[in-house]
Amino acid sequence: MGYENITKEGNFYQTVSGDYGFKVLSGTGSTTLDCRAIQALEETVLTTTTSVGDALSSVTLPSGTVVFGKFDSITLASGKVLAYLAE
């Protein structure tokens, strides 16, 4: 169950702490998935799409960086990330 509007603190922590699992993405390519956090496992260049707020476009994330948001897709130009699933 994904949350369109996280109004309870517990629901927020549940979605960003991995309760719904994660996917490891590496190399290059695009993936369509609903996720709430992206953690760079190594220096990564990525682009995201989102229906809420600003998307990231060819942004370089240093290793260890975590970005929170409501992401609809992730396209990697290089690097490796954990994408924490929304549902």
Buried (B, 14 or more C-beta within 10 A) or exposed (E): EEBEEBEEEEBBEBBBEBEBEBEEBEEEEEEEBBBBBBBBBEBBBBBBBEEEEEBBEEBBBEEEBEBBBBBBBBBBBEBBBBBBBBE
